[in-house]
Amino acid sequence: MPGTASAAPVLLPSLDAQAERLIEEGVHEIAGLSATEIRAFAAAAGPLVEDAGALLAVHPDRAPASALAPLLRRGAKPGFVVADMADVDRFAPHAAELPDAPLYLVTGPDRGDDLANWSPEEALPEIAGRGRTPLVLTEGIHWVLQRPEVLERNHCFMTIGSRLVKPNGTLDARTPALWISNGTGRDGRERRDAPKVGWCWWGNRHTWLGFASATARSGPGA
């Protein structure tokens, strides 16, 4: 299967620094949490994952993608959700088990550059076969919020741990992704170079989209 070489890992800030970033952006208020709760979780978890490259995430039930996406920045451009994804918050964890807690950790996030030009349908079993778990959309947004350089032109990523189940029980063919807007179509020229939450078809391949995944998730006290 075609692919490209994986990029060097993007190091995450300390959990304490990540907590301050979330508080600065008001994520704790979106999630109905206090700044003290965010800081306390980071302080308790920090020594447990000091060398693991852990991402501090808020459960999507508390901080949905529609509320997080506008907090992203690339230069002066804020992030946004594409116009034809008004149902973005209905994309729930699928093939990805999240801790039952408002705050949790995602260890070893990777952009999955080596899976570029695979379809989501092809990539999901490959990720599982490597003993990894696909990122859900909100985890991808949290990652870019902490490290904006994770999104690069021609090297962005899908978050296929999130899927939408239709009323008839089948899965919607759209799969969420994060990339950089070209300012065309309904995005509008003013959004050129802005971080963008969009979607791709389950069976399609894209040379510029990898598949973000992690080694594990853990909740409080793990």
C-alpha positions as CSV (number, residue, x, y, z in Angstrom):
1,M,0.0,0.0,0.0
2,P,1.4,3.5,-0.9
3,G,2.5,5.8,1.9
4,T,5.1,8.3,3.0
5,A,7.7,8.2,5.7
6,S,6.5,9.1,9.2
7,A,7.4,12.6,10.4
8,A,9.5,13.0,13.5
9,P,7.3,13.0,16.6
10,V,6.0,16.4,17.7
11,L,6.8,16.7,21.4
12,L,4.0,17.7,23.7
13,P,4.2,20.3,26.5
14,S,4.1,19.2,30.1
15,L,0.6,18.3,31.4
16,D,0.8,21.4,33.6
17,A,1.5,23.6,30.6
18,Q,-1.3,21.9,28.7
19,A,-3.7,22.5,31.5
20,E,-2.8,26.2,31.5
21,R,-3.4,26.3,27.7
22,L,-6.9,24.8,28.1
23,I,-7.7,27.3,30.9
24,E,-6.4,30.2,28.8
25,E,-8.7,29.2,26.0
26,G,-11.7,28.7,28.3
27,V,-12.1,25.0,27.6
28,H,-12.7,24.3,31.3
29,E,-15.7,26.6,31.1
30,I,-17.0,24.9,28.0
31,A,-16.7,21.6,29.9
32,G,-18.3,22.9,33.1
33,L,-15.1,22.3,35.0
34,S,-13.1,24.7,37.2
35,A,-9.6,25.7,36.5
36,T,-8.6,24.1,39.8
37,E,-10.0,20.7,38.6
38,I,-8.0,20.9,35.4
39,R,-4.8,21.8,37.2
40,A,-5.3,19.1,39.8
41,F,-5.7,16.4,37.2
42,A,-2.6,17.5,35.4
43,A,-0.6,17.7,38.6
44,A,-1.6,14.2,39.7
45,A,-1.1,12.6,36.2
46,G,2.1,14.3,35.3
47,P,4.5,12.1,37.2
48,L,2.8,9.0,35.8
49,V,3.4,9.9,32.1
50,E,6.5,12.0,32.3
51,D,8.2,10.3,29.4
52,A,5.1,9.0,27.5
53,G,4.2,12.0,25.5
54,A,0.7,12.3,26.8
55,L,-2.1,14.6,25.6
56,L,-4.5,16.1,28.1
57,A,-8.0,15.7,26.6
58,V,-11.5,16.7,27.7
59,H,-14.2,14.1,26.9
60,P,-16.3,15.1,23.8
61,D,-19.5,14.8,25.9
62,R,-18.2,17.8,27.9
63,A,-16.3,19.8,25.2
64,P,-17.7,19.0,21.7
65,A,-15.9,19.6,18.4
66,S,-18.1,22.5,17.4
67,A,-17.0,24.4,20.6
68,L,-13.3,23.5,20.3
69,A,-12.6,24.1,16.6
70,P,-12.9,27.9,16.8
71,L,-10.2,27.9,19.4
72,L,-7.6,26.6,17.0
73,R,-5.2,29.2,15.4
74,R,-2.8,29.2,12.5
75,G,-1.2,32.6,12.5
76,A,-4.1,35.0,13.0
77,K,-6.7,32.6,11.4
78,P,-9.1,30.9,13.8
79,G,-10.2,27.3,13.1
80,F,-13.7,26.4,11.8
81,V,-15.9,23.5,10.9
82,V,-16.9,23.2,7.2
83,A,-20.4,24.4,6.3
84,D,-21.6,20.9,5.3
85,M,-20.8,19.4,8.6
86,A,-23.3,21.1,10.9
87,D,-23.8,17.7,12.5
88,V,-20.2,17.5,13.6
89,D,-21.0,16.8,17.2
90,R,-23.0,13.7,16.3
91,F,-19.7,12.0,15.3
92,A,-19.2,9.9,18.3
93,P,-16.4,7.5,19.4
94,H,-16.4,4.3,17.3
95,A,-13.7,1.7,17.3
96,A,-12.2,3.8,20.1
97,E,-13.0,3.4,23.8
98,L,-12.8,6.5,25.9
99,P,-12.5,6.6,29.7
100,D,-15.7,7.5,31.5
101,A,-14.3,10.7,32.9
102,P,-14.4,14.4,32.0
103,L,-10.6,14.5,31.7
104,Y,-8.3,11.8,30.5
105,L,-4.9,11.2,28.8
106,V,-4.0,10.1,25.3
107,T,-0.5,8.7,25.1
108,G,1.8,8.5,22.1
109,P,-0.2,10.5,19.5
110,D,1.1,10.1,16.0
111,R,-0.1,11.7,12.8
112,G,0.1,8.5,10.7
113,D,2.0,10.0,7.8
114,D,3.0,6.5,6.6
115,L,-0.6,5.7,6.0
116,A,-1.2,8.7,3.6
117,N,-2.9,7.5,0.5
118,W,-4.7,4.8,2.3
119,S,-8.5,4.9,2.7
120,P,-10.1,5.0,6.1
121,E,-11.5,1.6,5.4
122,E,-8.0,0.3,4.8
123,A,-6.3,2.2,7.6
124,L,-8.5,1.2,10.5
125,P,-7.5,-2.5,10.6
126,E,-3.9,-1.6,10.0
127,I,-4.0,0.8,13.1
128,A,-5.6,-1.9,15.2
129,G,-3.0,-4.5,14.0
130,R,-0.3,-2.2,15.3
131,G,-1.8,-2.3,18.7
132,R,-2.9,1.4,18.4
133,T,-6.2,3.2,18.6
134,P,-7.5,5.8,16.2
135,L,-7.9,9.3,17.5
136,V,-11.4,10.7,17.8
137,L,-12.0,14.2,16.4
138,T,-11.9,16.1,19.7
139,E,-8.6,14.5,20.5
140,G,-7.2,15.6,17.2
141,I,-8.4,19.2,17.9
142,H,-6.8,19.1,21.4
143,W,-3.6,18.0,19.8
144,V,-3.5,20.9,17.4
145,L,-4.6,23.3,20.1
146,Q,-1.5,22.3,22.1
147,R,0.8,22.0,19.1
148,P,-0.4,23.9,16.0
149,E,2.6,22.7,14.0
150,V,1.0,19.2,13.9
151,L,-1.0,20.6,10.9
152,E,1.3,21.1,7.9
153,R,0.4,21.7,4.3
154,N,0.4,18.3,2.6
155,H,0.7,16.5,6.0
156,C,-2.6,16.6,7.8
157,F,-4.7,13.8,9.3
158,M,-8.0,12.0,9.6
159,T,-9.6,11.1,13.0
160,I,-11.4,7.9,12.1
161,G,-12.1,7.1,15.8
162,S,-15.2,9.3,15.3
163,R,-18.2,8.1,13.2
164,L,-21.8,9.1,12.8
165,V,-24.4,6.4,13.2
166,K,-27.5,7.1,11.1
167,P,-31.1,6.6,12.4
168,N,-31.2,3.3,10.5
169,G,-28.1,2.0,12.4
170,T,-25.7,2.2,9.5
171,L,-22.5,4.3,9.5
172,D,-22.4,7.6,7.7
173,A,-19.8,7.4,4.9
174,R,-18.1,10.7,6.0
175,T,-15.0,10.5,8.3
176,P,-13.7,13.6,10.1
177,A,-10.4,15.1,9.4
178,L,-8.3,18.2,10.3
179,W,-6.4,20.1,7.6
180,I,-5.6,23.6,6.4
181,S,-8.1,25.5,4.3
182,N,-7.1,26.8,0.8
183,G,-9.8,29.5,1.0
184,T,-11.8,28.0,-1.9
185,G,-15.5,27.3,-2.3
186,R,-17.7,27.8,0.8
187,D,-14.7,28.2,3.1
188,G,-14.2,31.8,1.7
189,R,-11.0,33.5,0.8
190,E,-10.7,35.1,4.2
191,R,-10.2,31.6,5.7
192,R,-7.2,30.6,3.5
193,D,-4.6,29.0,5.8
194,A,-7.0,28.5,8.7
195,P,-7.2,25.2,10.6
196,K,-10.2,23.3,9.2
197,V,-12.4,20.5,10.5
198,G,-13.8,18.7,7.5
199,W,-14.6,15.2,6.3
200,C,-13.6,12.6,3.7
201,W,-15.4,9.6,2.3
202,W,-14.8,6.3,4.1
203,G,-13.5,4.6,0.9
204,N,-11.4,7.4,-0.6
205,R,-7.7,7.9,-0.5
206,H,-5.8,11.2,-0.1
207,T,-2.1,11.6,-0.5
208,W,-1.9,14.5,2.0
209,L,-3.9,12.9,4.9
210,G,-2.5,10.5,7.4
211,F,-4.5,8.7,10.1
212,A,-3.9,10.0,13.7
213,S,-3.7,7.3,16.3
214,A,-2.4,6.8,19.9
215,T,-1.0,4.0,22.0
216,A,-3.6,4.2,24.8
217,R,-6.0,6.3,26.8
218,S,-6.2,6.4,30.6
219,G,-8.5,8.1,33.1
220,P,-8.0,9.5,36.5
221,G,-5.8,7.4,38.8
222,A,-4.6,5.2,35.9
